[in-house]
Amino acid sequence: MQKVKVLGTKYEIFDEATNDEFPLLQNMDGFHDVTNKKIVIAGFVNELGADQDLKFVKNQVTRHEIIHAFMSESGMEEWSQNEQLVNWFAIQSPKIFKVFQELDIL
């Protein structure tokens, strides 16, 4: 388990989680729990084909759930429910940050 601050609020991140540990994880790759301040990421070891980059998938899901948490902690709970928007941020943020780094504007 890791801990991270999201806009000053401490969250626990559980990765490689199982359905037995977190029944809410059923049929999901991950979830964030704003009430209990938890981010839960499923274990992908046996769920994806051998040709999948498991670290890439895990990182993308983790980014996705962290973005949910940031939106929730910002008072944007309604926007946090928009999976398309959250997914866009999760997928595009590494590309955006790369441009920021190239321009030395972080």
C-alpha positions as YAML, in Angstrom:
chain: A
units: angstrom
residues:
- id: 1
  name: MET
  ca: [0.00, 0.00, 0.00]
- id: 2
  name: GLN
  ca: [1.17, 3.49, -0.85]
- id: 3
  name: LYS
  ca: [-0.01, 6.81, 0.49]
- id: 4
  name: VAL
  ca: [-0.39, 10.01, -1.50]
- id: 5
  name: LYS
  ca: [-1.78, 13.46, -0.84]
- id: 6
  name: VAL
  ca: [-4.47, 14.67, -3.21]
- id: 7
  name: LEU
  ca: [-4.91, 18.42, -2.69]
- id: 8
  name: GLY
  ca: [-3.88, 17.99, 0.94]
- id: 9
  name: THR
  ca: [-6.05, 14.95, 1.64]
- id: 10
  name: LYS
  ca: [-4.28, 11.67, 2.38]
- id: 11
  name: TYR
  ca: [-5.31, 8.73, 0.22]
- id: 12
  name: GLU
  ca: [-4.21, 5.12, 0.49]
- id: 13
  name: ILE
  ca: [-3.48, 3.35, -2.78]
- id: 14
  name: PHE
  ca: [-4.01, -0.39, -2.84]
- id: 15
  name: ASP
  ca: [-2.57, -2.00, -5.97]
- id: 16
  name: GLU
  ca: [-2.76, -5.63, -7.00]
- id: 17
  name: ALA
  ca: [-6.06, -5.74, -5.11]
- id: 18
  name: THR
  ca: [-8.45, -8.66, -5.36]
- id: 19
  name: ASN
  ca: [-12.22, -8.97, -5.41]
- id: 20
  name: ASP
  ca: [-12.02, -10.82, -2.09]
- id: 21
  name: GLU
  ca: [-10.30, -7.83, -0.46]
- id: 22
  name: PHE
  ca: [-12.52, -5.24, -2.17]
- id: 23
  name: PRO
  ca: [-15.85, -6.67, -3.42]
- id: 24
  name: LEU
  ca: [-16.62, -3.35, -5.13]
- id: 25
  name: LEU
  ca: [-13.76, -4.15, -7.51]
- id: 26
  name: GLN
  ca: [-15.92, -6.80, -9.22]
- id: 27
  name: ASN
  ca: [-15.81, -6.20, -13.00]
- id: 28
  name: MET
  ca: [-13.68, -3.06, -12.62]
- id: 29
  name: ASP
  ca: [-10.01, -2.28, -13.13]
- id: 30
  name: GLY
  ca: [-10.04, 0.13, -10.20]
- id: 31
  name: PHE
  ca: [-12.05, 2.61, -8.19]
- id: 32
  name: HIS
  ca: [-11.64, 5.57, -5.90]
- id: 33
  name: ASP
  ca: [-13.54, 5.92, -2.66]
- id: 34
  name: VAL
  ca: [-13.86, 9.59, -1.73]
- id: 35
  name: THR
  ca: [-15.55, 8.74, 1.58]
- id: 36
  name: ASN
  ca: [-12.81, 6.42, 2.88]
- id: 37
  name: LYS
  ca: [-9.98, 8.10, 0.91]
- id: 38
  name: LYS
  ca: [-8.88, 4.96, -0.90]
- id: 39
  name: ILE
  ca: [-7.75, 4.26, -4.44]
- id: 40
  name: VAL
  ca: [-7.97, 0.58, -5.35]
- id: 41
  name: ILE
  ca: [-6.28, -0.92, -8.40]
- id: 42
  name: ALA
  ca: [-6.98, -4.48, -9.52]
- id: 43
  name: GLY
  ca: [-4.26, -7.06, -9.99]
- id: 44
  name: PHE
  ca: [-3.88, -7.70, -13.72]
- id: 45
  name: VAL
  ca: [-1.43, -10.60, -13.71]
- id: 46
  name: ASN
  ca: [-3.84, -13.30, -14.90]
- id: 47
  name: GLU
  ca: [-6.43, -11.11, -16.56]
- id: 48
  name: LEU
  ca: [-4.49, -9.82, -19.57]
- id: 49
  name: GLY
  ca: [-2.76, -11.67, -22.38]
- id: 50
  name: ALA
  ca: [0.98, -12.16, -22.28]
- id: 51
  name: ASP
  ca: [1.45, -9.55, -24.99]
- id: 52
  name: GLN
  ca: [-0.04, -6.77, -22.86]
- id: 53
  name: ASP
  ca: [2.26, -4.34, -21.08]
- id: 54
  name: LEU
  ca: [0.91, -4.82, -17.56]
- id: 55
  name: LYS
  ca: [2.85, -1.91, -16.09]
- id: 56
  name: PHE
  ca: [1.46, 0.46, -18.74]
- id: 57
  name: VAL
  ca: [-2.11, -0.69, -18.05]
- id: 58
  name: LYS
  ca: [-1.67, -0.51, -14.28]
- id: 59
  name: ASN
  ca: [-0.19, 3.00, -14.52]
- id: 60
  name: GLN
  ca: [-3.01, 4.19, -16.76]
- id: 61
  name: VAL
  ca: [-5.66, 2.82, -14.40]
- id: 62
  name: THR
  ca: [-3.86, 4.38, -11.42]
- id: 63
  name: ARG
  ca: [-3.73, 7.77, -13.18]
- id: 64
  name: HIS
  ca: [-7.43, 7.42, -14.01]
- id: 65
  name: GLU
  ca: [-8.40, 6.80, -10.38]
- id: 66
  name: ILE
  ca: [-6.12, 9.59, -9.10]
- id: 67
  name: ILE
  ca: [-7.82, 12.01, -11.48]
- id: 68
  name: HIS
  ca: [-11.18, 10.94, -10.06]
- id: 69
  name: ALA
  ca: [-9.80, 11.76, -6.60]
- id: 70
  name: PHE
  ca: [-8.46, 15.17, -7.69]
- id: 71
  name: MET
  ca: [-11.81, 16.09, -9.19]
- id: 72
  name: SER
  ca: [-13.69, 14.93, -6.11]
- id: 73
  name: GLU
  ca: [-11.37, 16.81, -3.76]
- id: 74
  name: SER
  ca: [-11.78, 19.93, -5.94]
- id: 75
  name: GLY
  ca: [-15.53, 19.92, -5.44]
- id: 76
  name: MET
  ca: [-16.07, 18.68, -8.97]
- id: 77
  name: GLU
  ca: [-17.87, 15.48, -7.99]
- id: 78
  name: GLU
  ca: [-20.27, 15.74, -10.94]
- id: 79
  name: TRP
  ca: [-17.38, 16.03, -13.42]
- id: 80
  name: SER
  ca: [-15.62, 13.19, -11.61]
- id: 81
  name: GLN
  ca: [-18.44, 10.88, -12.71]
- id: 82
  name: ASN
  ca: [-17.73, 11.61, -16.38]
- id: 83
  name: GLU
  ca: [-15.65, 8.56, -17.36]
- id: 84
  name: GLN
  ca: [-14.86, 9.91, -20.83]
- id: 85
  name: LEU
  ca: [-13.39, 13.12, -19.39]
- id: 86
  name: VAL
  ca: [-11.44, 11.32, -16.66]
- id: 87
  name: ASN
  ca: [-10.13, 8.81, -19.20]
- id: 88
  name: TRP
  ca: [-9.00, 11.63, -21.50]
- id: 89
  name: PHE
  ca: [-6.97, 13.17, -18.68]
- id: 90
  name: ALA
  ca: [-5.50, 9.79, -17.69]
- id: 91
  name: ILE
  ca: [-4.41, 9.01, -21.25]
- id: 92
  name: GLN
  ca: [-3.25, 12.47, -22.29]
- id: 93
  name: SER
  ca: [-1.57, 13.70, -19.09]
- id: 94
  name: PRO
  ca: [1.80, 11.99, -19.75]
- id: 95
  name: LYS
  ca: [1.90, 13.64, -23.18]
- id: 96
  name: ILE
  ca: [0.96, 17.01, -21.72]
- id: 97
  name: PHE
  ca: [3.59, 16.73, -18.97]
- id: 98
  name: LYS
  ca: [6.23, 15.77, -21.55]
- id: 99
  name: VAL
  ca: [5.53, 19.01, -23.44]
- id: 100
  name: PHE
  ca: [5.65, 20.95, -20.15]
- id: 101
  name: GLN
  ca: [9.04, 19.38, -19.38]
- id: 102
  name: GLU
  ca: [10.38, 20.14, -22.85]
- id: 103
  name: LEU
  ca: [9.39, 23.78, -22.38]
- id: 104
  name: ASP
  ca: [10.66, 23.81, -18.77]
- id: 105
  name: ILE
  ca: [7.35, 25.20, -17.54]
- id: 106
  name: LEU
  ca: [6.61, 22.83, -14.66]
...
